[in-house]
Amino acid sequence: MGVDLRQVVAGILTITMFVMLGQMLHRDYFDANQVQGDAHDIEFHGSKVSMEDGLVRSSEGTKGPWMEDSNDLKSCWSISESDEAVSSKGYVTFSLTNGPEYHVSQITDAVMVAKHLGATLVLPDIRGSKPGDEMNFEDIYDVDKLVKSLESVIKVVKKLPSHVSLRDIAIVKVPTRVAEDYIKEHISPIFKSKGNIRVTTYFPSVNLRKSSLDGGETDPVSCLAMFGSLELQPGVNELVEAMIQRLKKKSNGRFIAIDLRVEILEKKNCRETGAGGSKTCYNAQEIAVFLRKLGFDGDTTIYLTQPRWESSLNILKDIFPKTFTKEAIMPAEKKSKYLELENSEYENVIDFYISSRSDVFVPAIPGLFYANTVGKRIALGKPQVLVPAEISGTSGLSTDYISPYISKKNHLAYSCFC
């Protein structure tokens, strides 16, 4: 009995179509709507984006699926007369805690509260995860930049006046992305009663998608605080820049930053969720295979947020020999200050800003670090954020794995940049 070649071809095409459909369903959506305590227990899904969208453009003449930075987006918020600073009636204090990915949200919420209360904002201190881990704001961030950037909307002072007693300060918890209506209803009465408040931000969600409630528009004061107020102080910025240049010199002027921390991976166990093979996180071997199947060659330079080298990372270095943690690329004369302290705040800041400025960012772990790094990258015009997944077959297109924050333009940063 003869074989009809047309039937064979049709069968192959049908099978291929179903395989592609399954992959698209698997990568179609990324839901980051989880409470803080489960910030890492969320699924990764990529999202396909057409090369014609204008979101990403391939870069010719390089090895691997690199993309060019985008220079199309500009800040689109403007401060109106109603946003301008008013006479201060009291003080708002707060602290920056838990690392730079939280600092971005905390500064934004504190500025929003101070603005809508007509209060003066007191420069925060910085507190690490351990008791006693305290730093001054100026140890990491640029004080003059913060004060100058916010002077049109609120007054900022470096210290709480001596005549204000700590007993006169009410502690108020506010949800991240706090809105004007919430401030007027829940915070303003306390402020009027006590005269001064201390704001602590809690994170009911690590989702930074644009809100459907406000039509995708974000308060211009919030945009200014989130994307225009925090900058590294010169010494820390110079160190970050020096490390970035060292990474770029190691291969073709480009490098990938991967947020991969062994301690978190071990706790979460990178388990499957049952939803189309999705996982809560990805280990070193899985990330290495993912990048190779996308076409990144063995000469690619990789930066890991992992604090110190662990043997479980060896498989990644076997496939990509130019894989480094910060201890391998930090100038020797800087290590005593930035690496050899029990307080890891400097290291967290270095990771966040290198990840924000790398040519490609790959989050092996979901959570607020991922979400706020994407926001920073959108502001900088660096759209190549690749969400990992298991790729069936021997290869895949990097454009199929662009973060949905970018491919769908649903990150709140797109309310501030247009």
DAZI-V517881 format. One line per field, one symbol per residue. ss: DSSP state (H for helix, E for strand, L for the rest). burial: I if it has 24 or more other ideal C-beta (glycine too) atoms within 12 Angstrom, else O. Layout:
ss = ???
burial = ???
//
This chain:
ss = LLLLHHHHHHHHHHHHHHHHHHHHHHHLLLLLLLLHHHLLLLLLLELLLLHHHLLLLELLLLLLLLELLLLLLLELLLLLHHHLLLLLLLEEELEEELLHHHHHHHHHHHHHHHHHHLLEEELLEEELLLLLLEELHHHHELHHHHHHHHLLLLLEELLLLLLLLHHHEEEEEEELLLLHHHHHHHHHHHHHHHLEEEEEEELLLLLLELLLLLLLLLLHHHHHHHHHLLLELHHHHHHHHHHHHHHHHLLLLLEEEEELLHHHHHHHLLLELLLLLLELELLHHHHHHHHHHHLLLLLLEEEELLLLLLHHHHHHHHHLLLEELHHHHLLHHHHHHHLLLLLLHHHHHHHHHHHHHLLEEEELELLHHHHHHHHHHHHHLLLLEELLLLLLLLLLLHHHHEEHHHHLLLEHHHHLEL
burial = OOOOOOOOOOOOOOOOOOOOOOIOOIIIIIOIOIOIOOIIIIIIIIIIIOOOOOIIOOOOOOOIIIIIIIOOIOIOIOIOOOIOIOOIOIIIIIIIIIIIIIIIIIIIIIIIIIIIIIIIIIIIIIIIOOOOOOIOIOIIIOIOOIIOIIOIIIIIIOOIOOOOOOOOIIOIOIIIIIIIOOIOOOIIOIIOOIOIIIIIIIIOIIIIIIOOOOOOOIIIIIIIIIIIIIIIIOOIOOIIOIIIOIIIOIIOOIIIIIIIIIOIIOOIOIOOOOOOOIIIIIIIIIIIIIIIIIIIIOOIIIIIIIIOOOOIIOOIIOIIOIIIIIOIIIOOOIOOOIIOOOIIIIIIIIIIIIIIIIIIIIIIIIIIIIIIIIIIIIIIIIIIIIIIIIIOOOOIIIIIIIIIIIIIIIIIIIIIIO
//
